[in-house]
Amino acid sequence: MQDIARGQQAFADHLERVLRGRTLDDLGWAKPDDLTLQVPMFGTTAAGRKDLYLLQLYFDHYPAWPPGAQFVNPLTLEYRVGQDAKWVPQSNGHQEIAFHTDYTNRGQLICCSLTLEFYKVNHSVEPHLVWNGEKQTFAATIAAIKRALVPPYYAGRFS
C-alpha cells in the first residue's frame, strides 16, 4: 500500500543523511517538491567525452519500494517517448542495469532492481538483489546508475 506521508518523511531523512552537511546546490541537485529529486549525471565514453543527463527520482512509494527513476529532458523536465530518446543514456553489457527508451510500449525503463519501474513491469530478479527499504536508500539507486555510465559500458546517447 502506498503511504505518501511515509515516503516524504523517509525521503527527507535519507536526503539529510546523503547530503552529510552539504546542500543540494553543493551537489547540483534540485528538489522541486517533497517527493521529487533531480540529479545531474554524466556518461563518460571510452574516448573521454562526457554527456550530461538529468535523472529524476520520485518517492511516492518509498521506502517500501525503491524510488521511481527516469531520465528527463533537462529543458522540459519531462520524458516523451519518441521525442526525448537522446536524453536517455545507452549502456551495453552491464549485468546490473539497462536503459530502455520505450520498454514494450510502456515508456522509459531503467531496468534495475533499485528502481520502482523494474517491479511495475514484473521483471524477475534474484532474491539477493531485491530492494530492501530497511537497509537501502535512494543513494543505492544513484550509485547503480552511475556504475553503468562509465567505460566500458557507456555507449553514448540514444538517437
Contacts in CASP RR format, 6 or more apart in sequence:
PFRMAT RR
TARGET T0000
AUTHOR 0000-0000-0000
METHOD contacts of the structure
MODEL  1
MQDIARGQQAFADHLERVLRGRTLDDLGWAKPDDLTLQVPMFGTTAAGRK
DLYLLQLYFDHYPAWPPGAQFVNPLTLEYRVGQDAKWVPQSNGHQEIAFH
TDYTNRGQLICCSLTLEFYKVNHSVEPHLVWNGEKQTFAATIAAIKRALV
PPYYAGRFS
2 60 0 8 1.000
2 61 0 8 1.000
3 64 0 8 1.000
4 35 0 8 1.000
4 60 0 8 1.000
6 62 0 8 1.000
6 63 0 8 1.000
6 64 0 8 1.000
7 35 0 8 1.000
7 59 0 8 1.000
7 60 0 8 1.000
7 61 0 8 1.000
7 62 0 8 1.000
7 63 0 8 1.000
8 34 0 8 1.000
8 35 0 8 1.000
8 59 0 8 1.000
10 59 0 8 1.000
10 62 0 8 1.000
10 63 0 8 1.000
11 34 0 8 1.000
11 35 0 8 1.000
11 37 0 8 1.000
11 59 0 8 1.000
11 62 0 8 1.000
11 67 0 8 1.000
11 138 0 8 1.000
12 34 0 8 1.000
14 63 0 8 1.000
14 137 0 8 1.000
14 138 0 8 1.000
14 139 0 8 1.000
15 31 0 8 1.000
15 37 0 8 1.000
15 138 0 8 1.000
17 137 0 8 1.000
18 137 0 8 1.000
18 138 0 8 1.000
18 139 0 8 1.000
19 26 0 8 1.000
19 27 0 8 1.000
24 30 0 8 1.000
24 31 0 8 1.000
27 39 0 8 1.000
28 40 0 8 1.000
29 37 0 8 1.000
29 38 0 8 1.000
29 39 0 8 1.000
29 40 0 8 1.000
30 37 0 8 1.000
30 38 0 8 1.000
31 37 0 8 1.000
31 38 0 8 1.000
32 38 0 8 1.000
32 77 0 8 1.000
35 58 0 8 1.000
35 59 0 8 1.000
35 60 0 8 1.000
36 56 0 8 1.000
36 57 0 8 1.000
36 58 0 8 1.000
36 59 0 8 1.000
37 56 0 8 1.000
37 57 0 8 1.000
37 59 0 8 1.000
37 67 0 8 1.000
37 138 0 8 1.000
38 54 0 8 1.000
38 55 0 8 1.000
38 56 0 8 1.000
38 57 0 8 1.000
38 72 0 8 1.000
38 77 0 8 1.000
39 54 0 8 1.000
39 55 0 8 1.000
39 56 0 8 1.000
39 57 0 8 1.000
39 142 0 8 1.000
40 52 0 8 1.000
40 53 0 8 1.000
40 54 0 8 1.000
40 55 0 8 1.000
40 74 0 8 1.000
41 52 0 8 1.000
41 53 0 8 1.000
41 54 0 8 1.000
41 55 0 8 1.000
41 142 0 8 1.000
41 145 0 8 1.000
41 146 0 8 1.000
41 149 0 8 1.000
42 50 0 8 1.000
42 51 0 8 1.000
42 52 0 8 1.000
42 53 0 8 1.000
42 149 0 8 1.000
43 50 0 8 1.000
43 51 0 8 1.000
43 52 0 8 1.000
43 53 0 8 1.000
43 89 0 8 1.000
43 149 0 8 1.000
43 150 0 8 1.000
43 154 0 8 1.000
43 156 0 8 1.000
44 50 0 8 1.000
44 51 0 8 1.000
44 149 0 8 1.000
44 150 0 8 1.000
44 151 0 8 1.000
44 154 0 8 1.000
45 51 0 8 1.000
45 151 0 8 1.000
45 154 0 8 1.000
45 155 0 8 1.000
45 156 0 8 1.000
46 151 0 8 1.000
46 152 0 8 1.000
48 151 0 8 1.000
51 89 0 8 1.000
51 156 0 8 1.000
51 157 0 8 1.000
52 74 0 8 1.000
53 71 0 8 1.000
53 74 0 8 1.000
53 87 0 8 1.000
53 88 0 8 1.000
53 89 0 8 1.000
53 149 0 8 1.000
54 71 0 8 1.000
54 72 0 8 1.000
54 73 0 8 1.000
54 74 0 8 1.000
54 77 0 8 1.000
54 87 0 8 1.000
55 69 0 8 1.000
55 70 0 8 1.000
55 71 0 8 1.000
55 72 0 8 1.000
55 142 0 8 1.000
55 145 0 8 1.000
56 69 0 8 1.000
56 70 0 8 1.000
56 71 0 8 1.000
56 72 0 8 1.000
56 77 0 8 1.000
57 67 0 8 1.000
57 68 0 8 1.000
57 69 0 8 1.000
57 138 0 8 1.000
57 141 0 8 1.000
57 142 0 8 1.000
58 67 0 8 1.000
58 68 0 8 1.000
58 69 0 8 1.000
58 116 0 8 1.000
59 67 0 8 1.000
59 68 0 8 1.000
59 138 0 8 1.000
60 68 0 8 1.000
61 68 0 8 1.000
61 116 0 8 1.000
62 138 0 8 1.000
63 133 0 8 1.000
63 134 0 8 1.000
63 137 0 8 1.000
64 133 0 8 1.000
65 116 0 8 1.000
65 119 0 8 1.000
65 131 0 8 1.000
65 133 0 8 1.000
66 113 0 8 1.000
66 114 0 8 1.000
66 115 0 8 1.000
66 116 0 8 1.000
66 118 0 8 1.000
66 119 0 8 1.000
66 131 0 8 1.000
66 133 0 8 1.000
66 136 0 8 1.000
66 138 0 8 1.000
66 140 0 8 1.000
66 141 0 8 1.000
67 115 0 8 1.000
67 116 0 8 1.000
67 138 0 8 1.000
67 141 0 8 1.000
68 115 0 8 1.000
68 116 0 8 1.000
68 117 0 8 1.000
69 110 0 8 1.000
69 115 0 8 1.000
69 116 0 8 1.000
69 117 0 8 1.000
69 141 0 8 1.000
69 145 0 8 1.000
70 79 0 8 1.000
70 108 0 8 1.000
70 110 0 8 1.000
70 117 0 8 1.000
71 79 0 8 1.000
71 87 0 8 1.000
71 88 0 8 1.000
71 89 0 8 1.000
71 99 0 8 1.000
71 108 0 8 1.000
71 110 0 8 1.000
72 78 0 8 1.000
72 79 0 8 1.000
72 84 0 8 1.000
72 87 0 8 1.000
73 79 0 8 1.000
73 80 0 8 1.000
73 84 0 8 1.000
73 87 0 8 1.000
74 87 0 8 1.000
76 84 0 8 1.000
78 84 0 8 1.000
79 87 0 8 1.000
79 88 0 8 1.000
79 107 0 8 1.000
79 108 0 8 1.000
81 101 0 8 1.000
81 102 0 8 1.000
81 107 0 8 1.000
81 108 0 8 1.000
82 101 0 8 1.000
82 102 0 8 1.000
85 101 0 8 1.000
85 102 0 8 1.000
85 157 0 8 1.000
85 158 0 8 1.000
85 159 0 8 1.000
86 157 0 8 1.000
86 158 0 8 1.000
86 159 0 8 1.000
87 157 0 8 1.000
88 99 0 8 1.000
88 100 0 8 1.000
88 101 0 8 1.000
88 108 0 8 1.000
88 157 0 8 1.000
88 158 0 8 1.000
89 99 0 8 1.000
89 148 0 8 1.000
89 149 0 8 1.000
89 154 0 8 1.000
89 155 0 8 1.000
89 156 0 8 1.000
89 157 0 8 1.000
89 158 0 8 1.000
90 99 0 8 1.000
90 154 0 8 1.000
90 155 0 8 1.000
90 156 0 8 1.000
90 157 0 8 1.000
90 158 0 8 1.000
91 97 0 8 1.000
91 98 0 8 1.000
91 99 0 8 1.000
91 148 0 8 1.000
91 149 0 8 1.000
91 153 0 8 1.000
91 154 0 8 1.000
91 155 0 8 1.000
92 153 0 8 1.000
92 155 0 8 1.000
93 153 0 8 1.000
94 147 0 8 1.000
94 148 0 8 1.000
94 153 0 8 1.000
96 112 0 8 1.000
96 129 0 8 1.000
96 144 0 8 1.000
96 147 0 8 1.000
96 148 0 8 1.000
97 110 0 8 1.000
97 111 0 8 1.000
97 112 0 8 1.000
97 144 0 8 1.000
97 145 0 8 1.000
97 147 0 8 1.000
97 148 0 8 1.000
98 111 0 8 1.000
98 112 0 8 1.000
98 148 0 8 1.000
99 108 0 8 1.000
99 109 0 8 1.000
99 110 0 8 1.000
99 111 0 8 1.000
99 148 0 8 1.000
99 158 0 8 1.000
100 107 0 8 1.000
100 108 0 8 1.000
100 109 0 8 1.000
100 110 0 8 1.000
100 111 0 8 1.000
101 107 0 8 1.000
101 108 0 8 1.000
101 158 0 8 1.000
102 108 0 8 1.000
103 109 0 8 1.000
103 111 0 8 1.000
103 121 0 8 1.000
104 121 0 8 1.000
106 121 0 8 1.000
108 117 0 8 1.000
109 117 0 8 1.000
109 118 0 8 1.000
109 121 0 8 1.000
110 117 0 8 1.000
110 118 0 8 1.000
110 145 0 8 1.000
111 118 0 8 1.000
111 123 0 8 1.000
112 118 0 8 1.000
112 141 0 8 1.000
112 144 0 8 1.000
112 145 0 8 1.000
113 119 0 8 1.000
113 123 0 8 1.000
113 125 0 8 1.000
113 129 0 8 1.000
113 130 0 8 1.000
113 131 0 8 1.000
114 131 0 8 1.000
114 136 0 8 1.000
114 140 0 8 1.000
114 141 0 8 1.000
114 144 0 8 1.000
115 141 0 8 1.000
118 125 0 8 1.000
119 131 0 8 1.000
147 153 0 8 1.000
148 154 0 8 1.000
END
